[in-house]
Amino acid sequence: MQYHHADGRATTVPNHGGRDIFPLLVRQIARDIGLTAEEFWANR
């Protein structure tokens, strides 16, 4: 999955159906797209 920023940057989130993403990686991805980890999970 890819998330695009208004300024043109993009963040790619791995999506391997059924496999968990390491919590540290989730926090880093959320920070990259300007969300908290909780907001990321609520809006995925």
N, C-alpha and C positions, 0 to 999 in steps of 0.2 A: 504494500500500500504506500502511496506517496502523498505527502502533505506539502502544499505549495504556499509559500509566504507571499504577501502582497508585493514585497520588494524583489521577487523573482527567485529567491532561494527555495530549495526543496529538501525535504527530509524523507528518507525511505524507512519504512517500518517492516521488519520481516514478518511474514504471515505464513507459517508452516502448519496449517490446520491440525489442531490437537496438541501441538507442542507449546510449552510455556516459554515466555520470554523472561530472561533473568531480570529480577527487580531493579538492579542498578541500571541496566540498559533501558528499561521503561522510564525511569526517572530522567535519564539523559535525553531520551527522545522527547519526552514531555517538555523538558526545559528548552530544547532546540526549537520547538514549535510554540513556545510561550504559554504553556499550560502547566498546572500541577499534575502529578501522576493520577490523582483522583479525577481531575477534569478530563484527562486523556481517556481513562477507562469509561467515564460516563458518556463521552462523545465519540467513541470509536465506531 
